[in-house]
Amino acid sequence: METLDTITRQDLADFTVPYFAPNNTIVSVVGDISRDELIQLLGRYFGDWQQKKIPENVLPAIGQKKSPTVIK
């Protein structure tokens, strides 16, 4: 809990802003709406949202065990 208490709104913004872009987003729509209505609404609310370069997410290499491990 101690570390959660130290997270600020700015910390969250700094973390999400580099990845929050239309070229890194999935929009899922469910309901009684036509394709044309959906395109119109998406254009209205997201039409001026510009793509940007997304930082590469480099994950650490996963090493292989040389022998099986039993956890009791």
Wavefront OBJ file of the C-alpha trace (Angstrom):
o trace
v 0.000 0.000 0.000
v 2.835 2.400 0.711
v 3.866 2.532 -2.942
v 0.272 3.033 -4.141
v -0.092 6.036 -1.870
v 2.880 7.713 -3.566
v 1.447 7.499 -7.105
v 0.177 10.850 -8.327
v -2.209 11.824 -11.107
v 0.794 13.139 -13.030
v 2.540 9.753 -12.662
v -0.456 8.074 -14.313
v -0.611 10.667 -17.096
v 3.121 10.338 -17.770
v 2.709 6.562 -18.007
v -0.329 6.512 -20.315
v 0.223 9.491 -22.628
v 2.997 7.877 -24.735
v 0.766 4.871 -25.494
v -2.623 6.571 -25.814
v -3.021 7.080 -29.559
v -5.439 5.988 -32.288
v -2.833 3.697 -33.825
v -2.562 1.861 -30.493
v -6.265 1.666 -29.627
v -9.101 -0.792 -30.122
v -12.665 0.507 -30.198
v -15.362 -2.069 -29.550
v -19.001 -1.184 -30.183
v -22.037 -3.247 -29.254
v -25.628 -2.209 -29.689
v -28.319 -1.116 -32.065
v -26.325 1.215 -34.304
v -25.675 1.202 -38.021
v -22.221 1.253 -39.539
v -22.870 4.739 -40.957
v -23.988 6.075 -37.553
v -20.908 4.589 -35.942
v -18.549 6.113 -38.485
v -20.215 9.503 -37.995
v -19.866 9.316 -34.201
v -16.267 8.108 -34.354
v -15.463 10.976 -36.710
v -17.112 13.492 -34.400
v -15.335 12.376 -31.239
v -12.038 11.026 -32.556
v -11.671 12.656 -35.990
v -8.858 15.045 -35.066
v -6.962 12.518 -32.946
v -3.501 12.262 -34.503
v -1.390 9.137 -34.716
v 2.008 9.170 -33.065
v 5.055 6.988 -32.689
v 4.466 4.453 -29.930
v 7.482 3.572 -27.758
v 8.689 0.030 -28.277
v 7.771 -2.184 -25.363
v 10.881 -4.255 -24.729
v 10.247 -7.210 -22.453
v 13.047 -9.007 -20.634
v 14.160 -12.333 -22.047
v 12.706 -15.409 -20.394
v 15.317 -18.000 -19.570
v 14.631 -21.712 -19.762
v 14.991 -23.992 -16.767
v 17.580 -26.730 -17.121
v 15.541 -29.101 -14.995
v 11.944 -29.361 -13.808
v 11.002 -27.569 -10.592
v 8.571 -29.003 -8.062
v 6.790 -26.540 -5.782
v 5.222 -28.022 -2.683
l 1 2 3 4 5 6 7 8 9 10 11 12 13 14 15 16 17 18 19 20 21 22 23 24 25 26 27 28 29 30 31 32 33 34 35 36 37 38 39 40 41 42 43 44 45 46 47 48 49 50 51 52 53 54 55 56 57 58 59 60 61 62 63 64 65 66 67 68 69 70 71 72
